[in-house]
Amino acid sequence: VCSGVWEYFRPTGVDVWWNILDFVIVGLGMTNFTMHAVMPSGRADSSQSYATLFRMFRLLRILRIFRLVKFLRQLYLLAYGLALAVNAIVWVTVLMAFMLYVCAIILVRTVGRIPSSDPGHDLLTSSFKSIPSSMFTLFNLMASPDLQPYREILPLYPLFGVFLI
């Protein structure tokens, strides 16, 4: 504003949109202040709704942080790379959840329904009795591959061992 109003709102200026945003935010703040000063306290219901609306518009000041991004190219590249990485992580998570679901269905249908006379019945039905418990067991085996609880029954079920590996 020190340069003059014309320079502040010059259409060919680099920061003209940021300046307009700043002007609108300050104008809304002054309007909010004026409404609180002029409105009697008895009509709080109508002035409160306007006050809340003006406060929400004042939150637009947070958008001014994005001005820094154009000055710091490395920060922009880092943020852009992080956004791409998040996108890839989401799709890997979806793929892994789908794979865990398919494997859980296979294990519930095969290993989770063995007869009670089978030696590994207790361990296998407790781990693979339903699809959610089977998915949780498979996720635990994927996160920390500890086959120690299954060591006794792996010789009895060689295809189960191959499936887990």
TABEL-V535641 format. One record per run of one state. SS is the DSSP state (H for helix, E for strand, - for the rest). FROM is the first residue (numbers start at 1). LEN is the number of residues. If there is no record, write none. Layout:
ss:SS from:FROM len:LEN
ss:SS from:FROM len:LEN
This chain:
ss:- from:1 len:4
ss:H from:5 len:4
ss:- from:9 len:7
ss:H from:16 len:23
ss:- from:39 len:2
ss:H from:41 len:31
ss:- from:72 len:1
ss:H from:73 len:38
ss:- from:111 len:10
ss:H from:121 len:8
ss:- from:129 len:2
ss:H from:131 len:13
ss:- from:144 len:4
ss:H from:148 len:7
ss:- from:155 len:3
ss:H from:158 len:7
ss:- from:165 len:1
